[in-house]
Amino acid sequence: MNRFDTTPYRRSTVGFDRLFDLMERQARNAGGDNYPPFNIERRDEDQYRITLAVAGFRAQDLDITAQQNLLTIQGRKRDDEVDGEMLHVGIANRGFERRFDLADYVRVENADLKDGMLVIDLVREVPEAMKPKKITIGDQKPLEVIDGDKDDSAAA
């Protein structure tokens, strides 16, 4: 079973189309190319790290593009001149494109290439206007903590 049917969920939810489309697209592409290998790490509640093994690629061979809800990493194949005759080619030197769907308010904070590993740090920053707020009703005063040790006569 390669397909998850989201029809019952689509009938009873509103505004989740993007999520269901993402799930269906991921299920279709599950058997795709796994090059280059990568890790996704959660470093904190709102911090993530993607690490790709890109041995043989230089910084100028890589292109990282972040747009709303999508991170695209492309590696361009180099045509290096070989001094001698190649008897065996076992090191992958092919171009690639890897896409990561990002949640709302996730942005790229940093990208670094060291020892053949491309490390991309992501952070989720929810705008102040989108954070939950406590709403008081009318002239209602906020609740106060009452100390039970005080004498009732002093309160009157």
C-alpha positions in Angstrom: 0.0 0.0 0.0 1.9 3.0 -1.3 -1.0 5.5 -1.1 -2.7 7.0 1.9 -6.3 8.1 1.2 -6.9 11.5 2.7 -10.4 11.8 1.3 -12.2 11.3 4.6 -10.0 13.9 6.3 -10.5 16.4 3.5 -14.3 16.2 3.9 -14.2 17.2 7.6 -11.4 19.7 7.7 -10.9 23.2 6.3 -7.6 24.8 5.4 -5.5 21.7 5.6 -5.2 21.2 1.8 -1.5 22.1 1.7 -0.8 19.5 4.4 -2.7 16.7 2.6 -1.1 17.6 -0.8 2.3 17.5 0.9 1.6 14.0 2.3 0.4 12.7 -1.0 3.4 14.2 -2.9 5.8 12.6 -0.4 4.2 9.2 -0.8 4.5 9.4 -4.6 8.2 10.4 -4.3 9.1 7.9 -1.6 10.9 5.6 -4.1 13.0 8.4 -5.6 16.7 9.1 -5.6 18.4 9.1 -2.2 21.5 11.0 -3.4 23.1 12.7 -1.6 22.4 11.1 1.8 21.2 13.5 4.5 20.2 13.8 8.2 17.5 16.0 9.7 18.1 16.8 13.4 15.9 18.6 15.9 18.3 20.6 18.1 15.8 22.5 20.2 12.1 23.2 20.2 12.4 25.7 17.4 15.8 24.8 15.9 16.6 22.2 13.2 19.7 21.1 11.3 19.9 19.4 7.9 23.2 17.8 7.1 24.0 16.5 3.6 27.0 14.4 2.6 28.3 16.3 -0.4 31.9 15.0 -0.7 33.7 16.3 -3.7 31.6 19.4 -4.0 33.0 22.9 -3.4 31.0 25.8 -2.0 30.8 27.3 -5.5 29.3 24.0 -6.9 26.4 24.2 -4.5 23.3 26.5 -4.7 20.9 26.8 -1.7 17.6 28.6 -2.3 15.1 29.3 0.4 11.6 30.5 -0.5 8.4 30.3 1.3 8.0 26.8 2.7 10.6 25.3 0.4 14.3 24.8 0.7 16.1 23.7 -2.5 19.7 22.5 -2.6 21.4 21.9 -5.9 24.8 20.5 -6.7 26.4 21.1 -10.1 28.6 18.4 -11.5 32.2 19.5 -12.3 34.1 18.4 -15.3 37.6 18.0 -13.8 40.5 17.1 -16.0 42.1 13.9 -15.0 45.9 13.7 -15.4 45.9 9.9 -16.1 43.6 7.2 -17.3 40.7 6.3 -15.0 40.6 2.6 -14.4 37.6 2.7 -12.0 35.2 5.5 -11.1 33.5 4.7 -7.8 33.2 8.2 -6.4 29.9 9.8 -7.3 30.3 13.0 -9.1 26.9 13.8 -10.4 24.6 16.7 -10.0 21.7 16.6 -7.7 18.7 18.6 -6.5 17.2 17.9 -3.0 14.1 19.7 -1.8 12.8 20.1 1.7 9.3 21.3 2.5 9.4 23.7 5.4 6.7 24.6 7.9 5.4 28.1 8.2 7.8 30.6 9.8 10.9 28.3 9.4 13.9 30.2 7.9 17.5 29.4 7.1 19.7 30.8 9.7 23.1 29.5 8.5 24.8 27.2 6.0 28.3 25.9 6.2 30.4 23.4 4.2 33.2 21.6 6.0 34.8 18.2 5.5 32.4 17.2 2.8 29.3 17.9 4.9 26.9 20.7 4.1 25.2 21.8 7.3 22.1 24.0 7.1 20.7 25.4 10.4 17.0 26.3 10.4 15.0 28.2 13.0 11.2 28.7 13.4 10.3 32.2 14.4 6.6 32.8 14.9 5.8 36.5 14.5 4.6 38.2 17.6 1.2 38.8 16.0 0.7 35.1 15.6 1.6 34.0 19.1 -1.2 33.1 21.5 -2.4 35.9 23.8 -4.7 35.9 26.8 -7.8 37.8 26.1 -9.8 39.4 28.9 -13.6 39.9 28.5 -14.9 43.4 28.9 -13.9 45.0 32.2 -13.0 41.7 33.8 -10.0 42.0 36.1 -7.4 39.3 35.8 -7.6 36.6 38.5 -5.3 37.1 41.5 -3.8 34.5 43.7 -5.4 34.5 47.2 -3.2 33.6 50.2 -5.2 31.2 52.4 -3.0 31.9 55.4 -4.3 35.4 56.0 -6.9 36.0 58.7 -10.4 36.4 57.4 -11.1 39.4 59.7 -8.2 41.2 58.1 -9.7 40.7 54.7 -13.0 42.4 55.8 
